[in-house]
């Protein structure tokens, strides 16, 4: 495979890492309302939003596993894991 394909895969892998990090924004926003929610906050729907935010981050370990496996594949094929694709050797 050409180095162009590997660089493209490195950029997709970087996008996966960014997506995994961005998934934590909703839970951060939810926690600004407090760790425990009052009855008024629950009645206004904040408990449902918190449940959604927790569900959103529940698969993050799988995303990180895929990210690590792709980085290992890139390292095996190109001798560079290309964690930061804009600084890769090729």
C-alpha atoms as one frame of an Amber mdcrd trajectory, in Angstrom:
protein
   0.000   0.000   0.000   1.201   3.500  -0.694   2.286   5.944   1.967  -0.680
   8.114   0.999  -3.078   5.410   2.190  -1.189   5.047   5.484  -1.256   8.803
   6.028  -4.997   8.831   5.323  -5.500   6.037   7.842  -3.420   7.992  10.360
  -5.664  11.040   9.914  -8.803   8.908  10.323  -7.281   7.384  13.457  -6.529
  10.872  14.797 -10.158  11.838  14.093 -11.276   8.814  16.105  -9.179   9.983
  19.056 -10.628  13.499  18.827 -14.157  12.074  18.677 -13.450   9.985  21.782
 -12.328  13.123  23.625 -15.283  15.237  22.447 -17.715  12.659  23.806 -16.900
  13.890  27.321 -18.245  17.420  26.750 -21.916  16.571  27.528 -21.073  14.891
  30.843 -18.919  17.883  31.763 -21.807  20.223  31.056 -24.151  17.991  33.036
 -21.806  17.964  36.019 -21.829  21.779  36.110 -25.372  21.412  37.510 -23.936
  19.472  40.441 -22.971  15.897  41.127 -26.340  15.134  42.697 -29.447  16.562
  41.107 -32.298  18.111  43.072 -35.934  17.161  42.543 -36.515  20.319  40.472
 -33.568  19.506  38.229 -34.802  15.941  37.760 -38.298  17.229  36.936 -36.852
  19.583  34.315 -35.182  16.653  32.512 -31.575  16.984  33.634 -31.537  13.375
  34.858 -32.415  12.152  31.374 -29.686  14.315  29.869 -27.173  12.954  32.384
 -28.203   9.382  31.563 -27.724  10.143  27.856 -24.293  11.661  28.519 -23.219
   8.622  30.533 -24.455   6.322  27.794 -22.515   8.361  25.245 -19.197   7.791
  27.000 -19.851   4.152  27.863 -18.199   2.822  24.680 -15.068   4.984  24.935
 -12.825   2.050  25.966 -13.731   0.297  22.708 -12.885   3.411  20.691  -9.535
   3.644  22.453  -8.890  -0.052  21.789  -9.514   0.458  18.065  -7.293   3.566
  18.129  -4.445   1.627  19.766  -4.785  -1.300  17.352  -4.704   0.986  14.321
  -1.677   2.844  15.753   0.077  -0.513  16.215  -0.799  -1.501  12.643   0.566
   1.801  11.365   3.735   1.335  13.400   4.184  -2.195  12.082   3.657  -1.194
   8.463   5.433   2.185   8.397   7.740   2.114  11.464   5.898   5.195  12.695
   2.692   5.051  14.771   1.677   8.446  13.314  -0.073   9.502  16.518   0.213
  13.099  15.292  -0.195  12.717  11.517   0.938  16.265  10.746   4.369  15.392
  12.223   4.834  11.989  10.622   8.105  11.193   8.899   6.531  10.363   5.567
